[in-house]
Amino acid sequence: MNTILLLVCSNVFITFAWHGHLKYRKAPLFAAIVVSWLIAFAEYCFQAPADRIGYGEFSAFQLKIIQEVITLCVFIAFVWLYLGDGIKWDNAVSFMFLVGAVGFGFWGKF
């Protein structure tokens, strides 16, 4: 469970590092880059421990699959709550296919 919580924290930071500046398009690009790098540093402070703790309990492939699904969940919340964009039906269907891929990736673990 620690791995999952650390990955969620990591993904919140990296989502803001990558996309948070989109709300402030009038800010200078250089400022967006510097702020993004500062936020990304905080992301690494969660990502590295998540991988260290999780590797062994999960395979490297499974860790990556978990991370990608968490990324999508965090991104959906970010786009909806922070940027104010809606979710379209094709986005939802794509997400469901990815969730199915996660289930398939863990098939042998059960």
C-alpha positions in Angstrom: 0.0 0.0 0.0 2.9 2.4 0.6 4.0 2.0 -3.0 0.6 3.0 -4.2 0.4 6.0 -1.9 3.8 7.2 -2.9 3.0 6.7 -6.6 -0.2 8.8 -6.2 1.8 11.6 -4.6 4.4 11.4 -7.3 1.9 11.6 -10.0 0.1 14.6 -8.5 3.4 16.5 -8.5 4.5 15.4 -12.0 1.0 16.2 -13.5 1.3 19.8 -12.1 4.9 20.0 -13.3 4.0 18.9 -16.8 0.6 20.6 -17.3 0.0 23.1 -14.4 1.5 25.9 -16.5 -1.2 25.5 -19.1 -3.5 27.6 -16.9 -1.0 30.4 -16.9 -0.2 30.8 -20.6 0.7 34.5 -20.2 3.6 33.7 -17.9 7.0 33.6 -19.6 8.0 30.1 -20.9 11.3 30.3 -19.0 9.4 30.7 -15.7 7.1 27.8 -16.6 10.2 25.6 -17.3 12.0 26.6 -14.0 8.8 26.1 -11.9 8.1 22.8 -13.6 11.7 21.5 -12.8 11.3 22.5 -9.1 8.0 20.7 -8.9 9.5 17.7 -10.7 12.2 17.4 -8.1 9.5 16.9 -5.5 8.0 14.2 -7.7 11.3 12.3 -7.7 11.3 12.4 -3.9 8.2 10.2 -4.1 8.9 8.2 -7.2 12.2 6.7 -6.3 11.0 5.4 -2.9 7.9 4.0 -4.5 9.9 2.0 -6.9 12.4 0.9 -4.3 9.7 -0.3 -1.9 7.5 -1.8 -4.6 10.1 -3.7 -6.5 10.0 -7.3 -5.3 6.4 -7.1 -4.2 5.7 -6.2 -7.8 7.7 -6.9 -11.0 9.1 -3.9 -12.8 6.4 -4.4 -15.5 3.7 -4.4 -12.9 5.1 -1.3 -11.2 5.0 0.5 -14.5 1.4 -0.6 -15.2 0.3 0.6 -11.8 2.1 3.9 -12.3 0.4 4.5 -15.7 -3.1 3.8 -14.4 -2.5 6.1 -11.4 -1.2 8.7 -13.9 -4.4 8.5 -15.9 -6.6 8.8 -12.8 -4.7 11.8 -11.5 -4.7 13.4 -14.9 -8.4 12.9 -15.3 -9.0 14.6 -12.0 -6.5 17.4 -12.9 -8.1 18.1 -16.2 -11.6 18.1 -14.8 -10.9 20.0 -11.6 -8.0 22.3 -12.4 -8.3 23.0 -16.1 -12.1 22.7 -16.2 -12.2 20.4 -19.2 -14.8 17.7 -19.6 -14.3 14.0 -20.3 -15.7 12.8 -23.6 -17.0 9.3 -24.2 -14.0 8.3 -26.3 -11.7 9.3 -23.5 -13.7 7.2 -21.1 -13.7 4.1 -23.4 -9.9 4.5 -23.9 -9.5 4.6 -20.1 -11.5 1.4 -19.7 -9.3 -0.4 -22.2 -6.3 0.7 -20.2 -7.9 -0.6 -17.0 -8.5 -3.9 -18.8 -4.8 -4.0 -19.7 -3.9 -3.6 -16.0 -6.1 -6.5 -15.2 -4.4 -8.5 -17.9 -0.9 -7.5 -16.6 -1.7 -8.8 -13.2 -3.5 -12.0 -14.4 -0.6 -14.3 -13.4 -0.3 -12.8 -9.9 -3.6 -14.2 -8.7 
